[in-house]
Amino acid sequence: MHLLVDISAHGLGHLAQTAPVLDALHALAPGLRLTVRSALPRERLARRIAADFAHIEEARDFGFAMHNAVDIDLAASAQRYREFHADWSQRVIAEADWLRHHRIDALLSNVAYLPLAAAAQAGIAATGLSSLNWAELFARYFGGEPWAAEIHGQMLAAYNAGKGFLRVTPGLPMQDIPRRREIGPIAHIGRRDRTRVARLLNLKQGERWVLLAMGGMEFRLPVEDWPPISGLNWLVPGEWQIERDDVRSFDVAALHFSDLLASVDAVVTKPGYGTFVEAACGGIPILYLERDDWPETPHFAAWLATHGRAQVLTRERLLAGDFIAALQTLWRAPPPAVPQANGADEAARWLVRELGLA
């Protein structure tokens, strides 16, 4: 069996959700031939996916055009969707031909909808997997536009064309996808090893380490302007190029991001599935940027209120570094019982059964 897995490159949450499922699937069906199609580079994919796979560096979705990690370019996004759907029927036919040419037996998409529509036309078993779908987000931003109804209908028809849709917890409600199947949280829980991280990043174990991770898209924080705090260190992407005694780049080849996240004292991030769920399942406190316009945010916030130690920050406070008191509050709060990340195993078992992957 040849399984094609489409993974969106719109941030890193889609990969964070999909990779544990593929590893669980490999344990159940070790003879499965796996091809991953994603605009993410192979090196990035291989850091998360332990199973062997072929890589096709292409994208079948774009999600939204972005100004940065949190600000959507609505005008550019609207134009791209109108262009993408202008010849929709021909696009589906071409994609179905692509699937046949590559001898695809089954398809898993997180969360492009074109491959799902094409798989249905080609008679290929397929399903979606995600905490979101582009149809629900599209309706949130463009539902009132006179040109949007036909596009939205095509998107929904594609998501409903497969064997079902694995809706990952926490996530959007997806009431328009009646054959959705609810599964638990998906997270790769890293190994907490402060001794190793201290050695790799030249840190002191007795001090506080705060990870600044904005989710795989550009959103640079002006850490060089923040006042130094005794005993507190900032861990940042190397591309920020900040030279300060209390700042370390976490871009070290030998250090897996999940192990880093599991070893810090707190993470500062934007609303996004991967970091939120991995941190909560690892018991790591979370400060996150206010993003009320993003439809997933209230669902994430409600889940974190039960399963994690988290507070929201305005953009002004985040950019100013004005959140030390919030960190202290999180560190004093009693940790809740960590949630169980059982979604990957649930998804793998469902895929084997429903897509015939055994």
N, C-alpha and C positions, 0 to 999 in steps of 0.2 A: 504494500500500500504506500502511495506517495501522497503525503499531506503537505499542502501549501498553507503557510501561516503568514497572513498580512499583519504587520505591526506598524501602526501610525508613528510618524516621527514628530508629531505635534506635542513636544515635551517628552519626558521619559516615563511618565506614568503608565503608558500603554505597554511598554516593555516590562516595567516592574510587575504588571499584572500577568502578562503572558508567559514570561520566562519560567516561573515556578510551575505553571500548568504543563509546559513542555517537558520539564524535568520529571514531573510526576507521570506524565504520559509515557515517557521513555521507559520508566520502570515497569509499566503495565504492558507496553508493546515495544520491546527492545528492537524488533526487526523493522520498525516503521522507518520509511525513508522521509526525511524532513527537509523541506525547503522553506527558508524564511525570506519573504520579500519586504524590504523596508528601506527607506532612505537613510536610516541610521547606519553608520559605518559598521563593518563586520566586527572590528575590534570592540566597539561599544556593545554590540549584541553578545559577543562571546564572553564578556565579563559577567553576563547574567545567565546565559543559556549554557548549561553544562553538557547537554546532549549534542551529538555531532549534527551539523546541518550544513546545507548548501545555502549560499546567500545570493539574492538578486537585489542589487541596490537600486530599487525603483519605488515609487510611491503611487498609490491609487487613491489617496485622499490628501487634502491639505488642511482640513479642519477650519481654521480661520487664518487670514493674514494678520500678522501681529506687529505692533510697533515695538513691543518688548514682551517680557514674560507675562505681563498681566493686562496690557492695554490692547484691545482688539482694533484693528483698522477695519471699521465696518464698511466703508465705501469700497475698499479694495476687495474685501470678502464678498460683498454682494456682487461685484463685477465678476469675480472668479466663479461663483456659483452659477451665474447666468450663462457664462461661457461654457462651463462644464456640462450643463444640461441642455445647451442649445441643440445638440445632435445626440440626445440621450440614447435613442434606440440604436443608432449606429455604434455608439460607444459600447453599449452592452454586447452587441454582436461581436465587435472586435475583441473584447475581453473574453468572451466565451471561446472564440477561436484561439486566443492565447492559452487559455486553460487546457484546451484539447491538445494543442501543439506540444505543451510541456507535460502531457500525460498525467495530469493531476487527478487523483482519485477522490480526494476529500479536501475541504477548505475550512480554515478557521480564521476569522477576521476580527482584529481589534484595531480600528473599528470602521474600516472603509466599507461602504455599502455597495459600490460598483461591483466588486468581486462576488458579492452575495447574489446580486441580480444576474450576473453572468453565469454563476454556477447553476442557478435554477434553470436558465435557458439551456445549458449544456448537460443537464441531468446529473450534476455532481452534488453529492451530499455536502452540506455546508451549514455553518452556524456562526453567529457573532458571539463575542465575549468582551465585556467591558462594564465599567461603572457609568458610562455615558454612551449616547449615540448622537451622531451629527444631526439627525432629523429633529430631535427634541431641542437641541441647542439652536439650530436654524430657526425653528418656530419661535423661540424666545426672542431672537433679535430681528427677524425679518417677517414674522407671521402677519403683520399688518400691511405688508406691501402688496400691491395688486398683482405683481408678477410672481409672488412666492408660492401660491397655492399649488400650482402644477409641479413645481420642483419638490416641494415638501411631500406631495403625494408619491412621487417617484422614489424619494428617499425611504419613506415608510414602507412602500411595497417591497423594496429591496431587503430591508431589515426583517420583514415578515415572510420572505420567500424561502428561508432555510428551514432546517429541522427544528429550530428554536433559537433562543437568544439567552446566553448565560449572563444574567445581570448580577454583577459583583457588588457585594456589600462593603462599604456604604456607596450609594450611587443615586442617580436620577430615578424617579418612580417608573418611567417607561410604560405608562398605562396604554399607550398606543401600540405596544408590542404584546399582544395577548398570549403568545406562546413563550413568553420569557420564563426562565427558570431561575429562581433566586438561589444564589450560592453564597457561602460565607466569605469573610475577608481573605484576600490573597496577599501574602507578604513573604519575602525572603528575610528571615530573622538572622541578622549577622551575629558573629561571635564577639562578645564583650571581652576585650583584652587590652586593658589600659597600659600594661607594661610594653606590649609590642607597639601600640600606637605612639606612646611616649618616645620610644626609641626611633621610630621611623620619622616622626615629625619634630623631634627635639623639644619635647614638652616635659613639664614636671607633673608627676602623677598627683601630687597634693593640691594642684591648682584646678580651677574651673576651666573647662573647654566648651566653647559654644560654637556650633557648626552653623555657618551661613550658607544655605543651599536653596537657590531659587528655581530649581526644577528643570534644568536643562535648556533654558532660554535666557537670553541676555536681560539681566536686571541688576546692574552693578550698584552695590551699596557703598557710600563714601566713608568707609571705615577709617581712612587716614585722618578724617576730620573729627572723629569721636574722641572724647577724652579717655586716656588710659585708666583702667580700673585694676587696682592691685590684686594680683592672684587670679586674673581672668584673661583667657586667651581666645582670640578669634581664629577660626579655621575657615579659609576662604578658597575659592577657585584660583588656580595659578594665573589665569588670564587677567585677573584683576591687578596683578603686579603691584602689590602693596608691600612696602618695606618698613616694617615696624617690629620692635622687639616682642610685642604681644600678638603678632599676626603670623600664621603659618599657612602655606599652601597645602591643601589636602590632595593635590594631584600627584600622588606617588604610585607608580605602577604596581608595587607590591601590596598596596592597601586597597582592598575592596570597599566600595562605598558603604555597603551594608555593615561591614565590620566597624568602619569608622562611626557610623550612625549609632550603632549599639554601644559604643565606648565613650560617647561624649556626655556632657552634663545637661545639654539642651540643644535644640535645633531651632533656628529662625528660618522661615520658609514662606512660600506662597501657598494658597490652597491648591492642593494637588494630591492625587491618590497615593502615589508611591511613598513619598516621604511621610505623609500623614499616617498611613496605616502601618508602615514599618516602625515608625517611632512609637506609636501607641502600643503595638504588639510587643515592642521591646522595653516599654516602660519609660521612654525618654520624653521629658517635658517639651512642649511645642509652643512657640510664639509664631503666629502667622499673620500675614498682611491682610488687612481688610479688603475684600473683593466682592462687594454686594451685587455687582452686575453679573457675576459668573453663576449660572444656575445650579451648579453642584454645591456651592458654598454652604447654603443652609443645611443640606443633608450631611455634609461633612461635619459641620459644627454640632449638629444634634448628636451624631455618633460619638464625636470626641467628648462631648459633655458627659457621656456615660462611661467611656472606655479610656480616657486619657486625661493628662494634666495639660491644659491648653488655654491660651488667651489670645485674643485678637488685637492687632495693632493698627492704628491709622497709618497712612503713608507718611504723614509728617513726623510722627514719633519714630517710625522705623528709619527713615532717612537721617534723622537727627541722632540716632543711637539712644533715644530717650526711653529705654525699656529695662533698665537694670532693676528697678523696683518690681517690675512684672516678673522678671526672672526669679528674684528672691521670693516672691509670693508662690511661684510654681514649685520652687525647691522646698518650701516649708509645707506644702500641701501633701496630705497622705496619698500615696499612689493607689489608684483603683486596681482591681484584679485585671490583669492583662487579658485582652480578647484572644481567642484561639483563631489562628490563621489556617482554617481548614478548607478554604475555597479551592485551592489548587487540586487537592485530592478529589474533591467533589466534581470539579470540572473534568478532570482526567477520566474518571469513571464514566461520566455521562458521555464524553466524546467517544470512548471505546465502544460503548453500547449503541449510541445513536448514529454515529458515523461509520460503524463497522470497522474499527481500526485494529482490532485484535489480530 
